[in-house]
Amino acid sequence: MFSKTYAAAIRGVDALLVQVEADISDGLPGLELVGFLASELREAKERVRVAIHNAGIVLPPKKITVNLSPADVRKEGTAFDLAIAVAILTASGHLSEEYIKQTMFVGELSLDGRLNPVNGILPIACCAKECGLVQLVVPAKNRAEAMVTGSLDVWGCETLRQVMELLLGNPPDGIPEEEKKGETAAGLPDFSEICGQQAAKRAIEIAVSGGHNLLFLGSPGSGKTMLAKRIPSIMPELTFEESLELSKIYSVSGKLAAGGTLMKNRPFQAPHHSITASAMAGGGRNPKPGQISLATHGVLFLDELPEFERRTIELLRQPLEERKITVNRVAESCDYPAAFMFVAAMNPCPCGAYPDRKHCRCSEPQIRKYQSKISRAILDRIDLFLQVAPVAYEELQQKGQGECSAAIRGRVTKTRRIQQERYAGLSVRTNAELSAKQLTQFCILPPEGEALLKEAFFRYGLSARAYHRIIRVARTIADMEGAEQIGTKHLCEAIGYRRQV
C-alpha cells in the first residue's frame, strides 16, 4: 500500500516542494523515516504515531516507511508532521488517494493530535501556488498568513481529526473568511518634531529619494538618532511585491505579528553595537535571516558605528553592493535579501567634541585611531556624509513648527515615481541601484560637469566607487528638481556630501 502527498522545505526565504511518500508492507512492525532529515524531524515518527493513536485510529501492525523527497535536500523543523500523518493514513486505507491530490499539508502535531502553528507559512503558500496545487491545509493560527497568496483554498484546522473530516468531505465549522489586511502601525515619529537641522533634513530627503546610504557625523546630543528614527516616516509605501518579500523574511524568522498577513510598514532595524557578526548576517544551526535581511526595503541604522566590532561592520560589504547576503554552511548555502538603506551615526572623536578644541581633549593620534575603525571600503559604500551641528537655543523654541513628514514624503514619492518610469523594464528601482554601465546611459554629464568632477576626483583622492556614487546622488538631486539632465549645481551639491571622516 503506497500513498504520496506534499509538504515544503524552507530554503532561505523561499520554499521547495517536498513529496512525502508512505509505504506499508509486511515485515517487522515499526515506523521508519528517511530522506536526509534533521534531528527534530527524525523525532517526528514518535509524535506522528502517538498523535494518530490519540485521534482514535489504529494502524496495522506492519512495517511503515516514509520517504521525504528529494533525498539530497536537508529537511528541518516540525512542519512536516501533518503531511507524514496524512500519507500514513492514506496508505493504511483510512483516507482515499483522491482526497489528497493537489493538496499540501503543513503543521506540527502534538501528542494529543492538536495542530500547532509553524514559521514560514507565507513562503510555503507561495510554493504551493507556484507548483500548481489548489489546496493548503495548515494549523488554524496560520490560516490568515497563508491566505495572502490568493487562488489557493486554504483550510485551517485545530486537530488531526478535523483534517480527516475535511478530507472526507466534512469541513470544520466556524472558519470565517478573513480579510487580507496588512500589518500596520500608527504614530511614527514625525520630522515636525525636529527643531532646526535644515541641512540634515535636506540630506535625508535626497538619500531617501534615491535610496542612498547616509552617515551622520556629529557630537553627542546633536540629534543624529532622532533624525534617523524619522526616516521611515518619509519613505514611500511598500509595493505589493516589496511587502510580500518582506513578509516572507519575517515569516521565516517567526517575527510576523500574530494573525498578521502582509507587512505594510517599512522596517527600521537598529541593533546594539554589541551584536555579533552572525546575528547581523544571519545563519545559525538552522539558518535564519539576520538584522541585515530584516531591514530589507527599510532602514538599517547603526548608531555609534565605531563601537561595533570591525568584523561585524566589514560583513556589510557584500549586501551594500549586491543587495543580498549569502550565508554558507557545511551542508547548504542560503541567499537572503538585503536591499536596505544603510544609515549610520558616529562621533568625530572618542569624547565627541572635535573639532571644537575648546572642549575636545583628544589628541590627534586618538582622533585618527578612532576614525580609522571604519575602513575605506565601508566609507566608499556610503553616498552622503553629513556633519550634524548642535541645535541652537533659538531653534529649540520652535517646537512643532518644522515641515511635517507627510509633506516630505509627498516629494519623495514623486521623485521615486520619476525613477520608476525611467527604469521601467529594468531590475533597477532607484538611482542608487544603477550599475556603472547604466550610469553612462541615464546619467549623461555636461562638459563643465565632467571638468568639475575630474577636479574633485584628483583633489579629494576619490576612488572609482566614490566617483560613481557622486553621479548617482547628482542624478537624484536633478530628479528632485524635475530636471532632465544633471547640471553643474547638482554635481556641486553631490560633491559637497562626499565630506568623509
JOCORTA-V622655 format. One record per backbone hydrogen bond with DSSP energy under -1.0 kcal/mol. NH is the residue of the N-H (numbers start at 1). CO is the residue of the C=O. E is the energy in kcal/mol with one decimal. If there is no record, write none. Layout:
BEGIN
NH/CO/E
NH/CO/E
END
This chain:
BEGIN
3/22/-2.2
5/20/-2.3
7/18/-2.8
9/16/-2.7
11/14/-3.3
14/11/-2.1
16/9/-2.9
18/7/-2.5
19/69/-2.6
20/5/-2.8
21/67/-3.0
22/3/-2.7
23/65/-2.5
24/1/-2.6
25/63/-2.4
30/62/-1.6
32/64/-2.8
34/66/-2.6
38/75/-2.3
42/38/-2.1
43/39/-1.4
44/41/-1.3
46/43/-1.0
47/43/-1.3
48/44/-3.3
49/45/-2.1
50/46/-2.2
51/47/-2.4
52/48/-2.5
53/49/-1.8
54/50/-2.7
56/53/-1.6
57/52/-1.8
62/60/-2.6
63/25/-2.2
64/30/-3.1
65/23/-2.7
66/32/-3.0
67/21/-2.8
68/34/-2.0
69/19/-2.8
73/70/-1.2
75/36/-2.2
81/78/-1.3
82/107/-1.9
84/80/-2.3
85/81/-2.4
86/82/-2.6
87/83/-2.3
88/84/-2.2
89/85/-2.6
90/86/-2.2
91/87/-2.3
92/88/-2.0
93/90/-1.3
94/89/-2.0
95/89/-1.1
99/96/-1.3
103/100/-1.2
104/135/-2.2
105/6/-2.6
106/137/-2.5
107/79/-2.0
108/116/-1.7
110/114/-2.7
113/110/-1.7
115/158/-3.0
116/108/-3.1
120/251/-1.5
124/120/-1.5
125/121/-2.7
126/122/-2.2
127/123/-2.1
128/124/-2.3
129/125/-2.1
130/126/-2.4
131/127/-1.9
132/129/-1.3
133/128/-2.0
134/102/-1.9
135/102/-1.8
136/153/-2.6
137/104/-2.8
138/155/-2.9
140/157/-1.6
142/139/-1.9
143/140/-1.2
146/142/-1.9
147/143/-1.6
148/145/-1.1
153/134/-2.7
155/136/-2.8
157/138/-2.3
160/113/-2.6
163/159/-1.5
164/160/-2.1
165/161/-2.3
166/162/-2.4
167/163/-2.3
168/164/-1.6
169/166/-1.5
170/165/-3.5
181/179/-2.2
183/262/-3.4
193/190/-1.6
194/191/-1.6
201/197/-2.2
202/198/-2.1
203/199/-2.1
204/200/-2.4
205/201/-2.3
206/202/-2.1
207/203/-2.6
208/204/-2.8
209/205/-2.2
210/206/-1.8
211/207/-1.0
212/207/-2.5
214/342/-2.6
215/384/-2.5
216/344/-3.1
217/386/-2.9
218/346/-1.9
222/219/-1.5
227/223/-2.2
228/224/-2.1
229/225/-2.4
231/228/-1.6
234/231/-1.9
243/239/-2.8
244/240/-2.5
245/241/-2.2
246/242/-2.6
247/243/-2.4
248/244/-1.9
249/245/-1.7
250/246/-2.1
251/247/-2.3
252/248/-2.6
253/249/-1.6
255/250/-2.7
256/250/-1.0
260/257/-2.6
264/183/-2.2
269/299/-2.8
275/272/-2.0
280/276/-1.8
281/277/-2.6
282/278/-2.8
283/288/-2.5
288/283/-1.5
291/279/-1.8
292/280/-2.4
294/290/-2.3
296/293/-1.8
297/339/-2.9
298/295/-2.2
299/267/-2.6
300/341/-2.4
301/269/-3.2
302/343/-2.1
305/345/-2.6
307/304/-2.0
308/305/-1.6
313/309/-1.9
314/310/-2.8
315/311/-1.3
316/313/-1.7
317/314/-1.7
320/316/-2.3
321/317/-1.2
322/318/-3.3
323/319/-1.8
325/336/-2.6
327/334/-3.2
329/332/-2.9
334/327/-2.7
336/325/-2.9
338/323/-1.9
340/338/-1.5
341/298/-2.7
343/300/-2.6
344/214/-2.2
345/302/-2.1
346/216/-1.8
356/353/-2.3
357/355/-1.4
359/356/-1.4
360/356/-2.6
367/363/-2.2
368/364/-2.7
369/365/-2.5
370/366/-2.2
371/367/-2.6
372/368/-2.0
373/370/-1.1
374/371/-1.4
379/375/-2.1
380/376/-2.4
381/378/-1.2
382/379/-1.5
384/213/-1.9
385/497/-3.5
386/215/-2.7
388/217/-2.7
396/392/-1.3
398/395/-1.5
401/398/-1.5
402/192/-1.0
408/404/-1.5
409/405/-3.1
410/406/-1.7
411/407/-1.4
412/408/-2.4
413/409/-2.7
414/410/-1.8
415/411/-2.2
416/412/-2.7
417/413/-2.0
418/414/-1.5
419/415/-1.6
420/416/-2.3
421/417/-2.2
422/418/-2.0
423/419/-2.4
426/423/-2.3
432/210/-2.1
433/430/-1.4
434/431/-1.6
439/435/-1.7
442/438/-2.5
443/439/-2.3
450/446/-2.3
451/447/-2.1
452/448/-2.0
453/449/-2.5
454/450/-2.1
455/451/-2.1
456/452/-2.2
457/453/-2.2
458/454/-1.8
459/455/-2.5
460/456/-2.4
462/457/-1.8
467/463/-2.3
468/464/-2.1
469/465/-1.9
470/466/-2.0
471/467/-1.4
472/468/-2.1
473/469/-2.3
474/470/-2.4
475/471/-2.2
476/472/-1.8
477/473/-2.4
478/474/-2.3
479/475/-2.0
480/476/-2.2
481/477/-1.0
483/478/-2.8
491/487/-1.8
492/488/-2.6
493/489/-1.9
494/490/-2.1
495/491/-2.8
496/492/-1.8
497/493/-1.1
498/495/-1.8
END
